[in-house]
Amino acid sequence: MASPRRIRRIDRASLIISVLVSVGACDRSSAPQIPFSPTPTLEATEYRVSGVVTNEDGTPAANASLGVAFDPGANPLHTTTADGAGNYEIRFSRLPPPPSVIQAYRDGAYNTQALKWAARDSTVKNLRLRRPRLITAGESFVIPLEPDSSLCNWEFGSSMTTLCEWFGVTARTAGLLTIEARPTDPAGILPLVGWENRGQAATLSFQMSANPTAHYVINLAIPVAAAPQRYEVRTSVQP
């Protein structure tokens, strides 16, 4: 048999619960009813990007690999392979916004271009692949930066507003390598010369080791709006 103290505690608890239930019932009857509005379901959009991939000489880049991404240095979200004539098409569904760039590469040649969707769900983008020119330290050459040059993708960053062209320098002897790029047009803008980075000036110098089988990958960068430009690139080595 329960003690009197135990019984009193149960009765008091029952009374409190009874009062709360009654108050809750009164509140429900008098409170205004708010209609339930379910959260709208977002639907994915069907996107389509197509075009032609060519080599630097204008011939079709058969079987080139392509992918769309949100950044020049990001891994592709959707990929495809060009046919024998260089034609390609990528169809995919996703929530807005769509990817910002398309990347293409084949046998060491590559290019990354911005995608302009505007209010459309389809766009056409042709790409011309570039293969970095290989030179020996001490040589000079002319390199163009054109509207269809690739968006920059460095080892430690990338840019949607900067175009890059790359070339490789082989060192036959150790020493201080200096690379200087000047516009062929006196009214042209100075580029930034970098070694797997954005670069800080139109001249770059660093110590290199002798290795005739390896290349230092150098890039020239200019703002997208500045293209087209042509640059004379001079290289020299001081022991």
N, C-alpha and C positions, 0 to 999 in steps of 0.2 A: 504494500500500500504506500502511495506517495505521501511524503510529508506535507503538512499544511503550507510551509514556505514554498514548496515546489508547485502546489496547486495554485497559490496566489500568483506566482510568476507566470504560469500558463494563462490564467484568466486575464491578467493585465496585458499580455502580449496579444491575445485574441481581440481584446477591446481596441488596441491601437490599430491592428490590421483592419478591423471592421470600419473604423473611422476613416482611414486612408482610402479604402475602397469606395466609401460613400462620397468622399470629396472628389476623388478622381472621376466618378460617374457624373457628378454635377458639372465638373469642368468640361468634360467631353460634350455634354449636351448644350452648354452655353458658348463654347469657343467657336469662332468661325472656321469653317472647313476650307482648307487650302487645296486646290486641285493638284494632283500629281502630274508632273511634267518630266517624262523620261529624257535622259541625256541623248541628244541626237547622235546617231552612229556615223562616223566618218567613213567615207568610201574611197578606195584607192582609184587613182586615175590611170588609164591606159596611155602609155607614152611610146613614141616611135622616133628613132633617129636613124638616118640612112645617109649614104653617100658613096664616094669612091676613094680608095687609098692608092696613091701612086708612089713610085720611087722618085728620087731627086731628079732623074732625067725625064720624068713624065710617063714612064712605062708603068703598066699595072703592077701593084704590089700584091701578087697572088698569095693567098693563104696568110696574109698579115693578121695578127691578133689585135683585137680591139676590146675596149671596156669603158664603161661610164663610171664616173666617181664624183665626189663632192669637192675634191681638191686635187691639184696636179700631182701631189705626192702621195695621195691615198690609194689604197687597194681598190680595184674595180668592184662595183656592186653587181654588174651584169656584163657578160662577155659574149663575144662571137668571133667568127673567123671569116675573113673576106674570101670571095670565090676566086676563080682563076682570072677574072677580069678586074679584080680589085673592088668589086661591089660588095657592100655590106648592109645589114639591117639589124637593129637591136630593138626588140619590143619587150616591154616590161610593165608591170603594174606596181604602183606604190603611192603612198600618200604624198601630197605636195609638201615641200618643193621638190622638183626633179633634180637629178644630178647636174653639176655645174660644168663638167669637162668630159671630153672623150679622149682616150689615150689609144695610140696605135704604135705597133712595133713589129719589126721583122729583121732577123739576122743582124742585130746590132744597130739598126736604123730605127728612129722613133720620132714621134711628134705628139704633143698634147695641145688641144685646142679648146677654147671656151664654147659652151653650148648656150645659144640664145633662144629661149623658149617663148619669151613674151607671154601672151595669154594663150598660146597654142599648146597643144599636146603632142605635136610632131615638129621635127626640124631636120634640115639637111646640112650636113657638114662634110666637106671633102678635105682630105689630109694628104700632105706631101711629106713623105718620110725624109729625115736627114740622117746622114751617117757622119760622125765626127771625123774631121780631116786629121790625119796623122803626119806630124812633121818631126824633124830632128832639131834639137836646140841649136840656135844660130841661124835658122832659116826665117824668112819673112813671106807673107802671103796676104791676100785680100779676102775678107769674109763679109758676106752681106747679112743684114738683119732685116727681114721682110715681114709684112703683115701675117704671112702664114708660117713664120718661124714658131718654134714651140714655146709654150708657157714655161717659165723657169721651175725646175724641180732640183733643188740642191740636196746634198747629203743631210743637212740640218734645217731644211725648210723649203717652202715653195711660195709661189706668188701668182695671183690671178691678174695682176696688172703689169707684169714684167715679162718681156720676151728674152729668150736666150739662144745662143748658138754655141756649140762646144767644139773643141779640138784637143788633140792629144799631143804632148811633147815628149819625145824620147831623149834621154840623157846618155850620151856616149862617154862623157867625162864628168867627174864630180865638180861642183862649184856653185857659184851664186847665179841662179837663173833669173833673168829679168825679162818680163813680157810687157810690151807697151802697145796700146791700140789707139790709133788716131783716125778721125774721120777723113775720107778722101775728099769730101766737100768741106771747104773752110767754114761753111755755115752749119755744118753738122754738129750734133751734140756728142759729148764725150761719153763713152760707155764705162761701165764698171767691170773690171777684170777680176775674176775670183777663181779660187782653186777649191772646187766643191763647196763654195759658199757664195753669198751675194756679192762680195767684193766691196771695196771702199773707194777705189780710184781707178783711173785709166791705166795705171802702171802697177805691176805686181812683181815682187822679188822674194825669193826664198832659196835656201840651200837645198841642193839636190844631190843624190847619190848616183853614181854611174851604174846604169842598168839598161842596156840596149834592147832588152826584150819587154820592158814595161813602159807605160805612158802616164804622165801626169795629166789628168783631165782638167782642162781650163775652160771657163765659160766667159762669154761677153754678154752683158745684160743691159737692156735699155727699156724705158717705159713703152707699153703697148702703143700709146698714142704717137710715139716718136718714129715708128717705122714708116717708110723704109730708110735704111742707112747702110753705108758701106764703110768698112774699116780696114786700114792697113795694119797688120799685126807684125811686130818685129820682136824677135827673141835673140838673146845674147847670153853668153856664159863667161863668167870671170872665175878662174881657178882660185 
